């Protein structure tokens, strides 16, 4: 592994940081308070080429790599974790499986629109009774002539309602467990496809999380992604990469919280000196900075492996586990450094703390990461 | 972030006239008065933190027994049940530290160190246990449909007000080193 970012990666970081600080940060608190998704932010990311970072130019991407993708999600999340996850779900969860398992027609029809940012993507796996236990899903897809007919409900859908293209998992064989699952590409506006409850959440409040409802929703067989019965494999391998995105989001949140806490500790005076001059504060900042650095290296390592075609399942699980825990710890400590001010909405650290918690839950809870890592280190 | 049902405001005094009869104690005695009832205050906030942690623990325990994944309640996984064991142990430790400080205070014994320890430990426990409670609930815990996200938001203030954890560390270490 090369520890030096390429010139292209460094330029991308600068570009995304400028964009994030100038155009995403100013409205982050307001969008959080109002639980408001802003499509214009996504459209601007499309203009900058961020919506198709890792995909070849022939499919509308910019032909870059997964480390660049991680850097983009990190820099966005450093000011607004909702914007970070919008991009992460779009690239890792919706575009990745189509790029990896889609046929040429599907790539031209769907990936192209996702990569250019003409369309926003989402991924629909979880159900009320099927969270970590994916194989117990109840949504069905019944073959009918040249179509499949989908019935069932999906929950926790990031970009739900606002996305245009959904990768949806359903059982084509209800008697089989994980081998009965297949993946479909479903477009917004398809008859029988509607949106249910939008969740009211602790954090990432300007990223909509919505229920999807399929009632006799007819999907052409051309929209079957991969083969029948291949859905479980598609879902799991998609999540392996998705974890890099969430790890990057967690690194961004933690870095944002650390930056805010460091600046404040140097400015805030008590007992006639900046609070940073107390070891009780400066040692805390040292621990925070060390954890953020380790999280970032774990994340870039997993992303680098993916770009180079090296196995990354264990690495991405470790990155997500450690970075998620770091985001939680560092954001709680950042509020502590700010004291009472940190508990108010006048400063961003309380938002970082509320946003951080989800990184320990979605795209596989920390418990699932430990299952994955535990299996790999004991096999 | 939390305690939304409790008003926190700034007060402004602009030539506000107060009768002499309302001077509490003597002039110049304010600092002593401000710091004199801190022990009770810390025991009180410790008890608040304890309540938050107990509620979060109760909610998680109930949910872990009900929620089934992979054909069994999630509480049947050691990954969850050991987490609950850690949470319950920290809650019990908090309770004993608080009751010990309260009992010393009741008996007229100086409990500055013990009150600070109780507040520091109980508030850390409230933060840790409420974050773990959201974890046990998974995605559901992140929504306003269950109380655990509120416990998490409420818990953080207990490490900040009536003396931050850093101030408790000052008090405890001074007592140790004197």
Contacts between the chains, C-beta under 8 A, distances in Angstrom:
chain1	res1	chain2	res2	distance
A	126	B	139	7.3
A	129	B	68	7.7
A	131	B	69	6.2
A	131	B	138	5.8
A	131	B	139	6.8
A	132	B	69	5.2
A	132	B	70	7.5
A	132	B	138	7.6
A	133	B	69	4.0
A	133	B	70	4.7
A	133	B	71	7.8
A	136	B	69	7.7
A	136	B	70	7.9
A	136	B	71	7.9
A	155	B	139	7.6
A	156	B	139	5.0
A	199	B	142	7.8
A	199	B	143	5.0
A	200	B	143	6.1
A	200	B	144	4.2
A	200	B	145	7.7
A	201	B	142	5.4
A	201	B	143	5.7
A	201	B	144	7.2
A	201	B	149	7.7
A	202	B	134	7.4
A	202	B	142	5.1
A	202	B	143	7.4
A	202	B	144	7.7
A	202	B	149	4.0
A	202	B	152	7.0
A	202	B	153	7.2
A	203	B	142	7.2
A	278	B	166	7.5
A	280	B	166	4.8
A	280	B	169	6.3
A	280	B	170	7.8
A	281	B	166	7.2
A	328	B	131	6.4
A	332	B	127	6.2
A	332	B	131	7.7
A	332	B	156	6.9
A	335	B	1	7.7
A	335	B	156	5.7
A	335	B	160	7.6
A	336	B	159	6.1
A	336	B	160	7.0
A	336	B	164	7.0
A	336	B	165	6.8
A	336	B	166	7.8
A	339	B	160	5.6
A	339	B	164	5.9
A	340	B	160	5.7
A	340	B	161	6.7
A	342	B	160	7.4
A	343	B	1	5.4
A	343	B	2	7.2
A	343	B	156	6.4
A	343	B	157	5.5
A	343	B	160	6.0
A	344	B	1	7.5
A	345	B	1	7.5
A	350	B	1	4.0
A	350	B	156	8.0
A	353	B	1	7.1
A	353	B	156	7.0
A	354	B	1	6.9
A	354	B	153	7.1
A	357	B	131	6.8
A	357	B	134	5.7
A	357	B	142	6.4
A	357	B	149	7.9
A	357	B	152	7.0
A	358	B	142	5.6
A	360	B	135	6.0
A	361	B	134	7.6
A	361	B	135	6.9
A	361	B	138	5.7
A	361	B	139	5.8
A	361	B	141	7.5
A	361	B	142	6.1
A	362	B	139	6.8
A	365	B	135	7.1
A	365	B	138	5.9
A	366	B	135	6.9
A	367	B	77	7.5
A	367	B	79	4.7
A	367	B	80	7.2
A	367	B	135	8.0
A	370	B	79	6.5
A	371	B	79	7.8
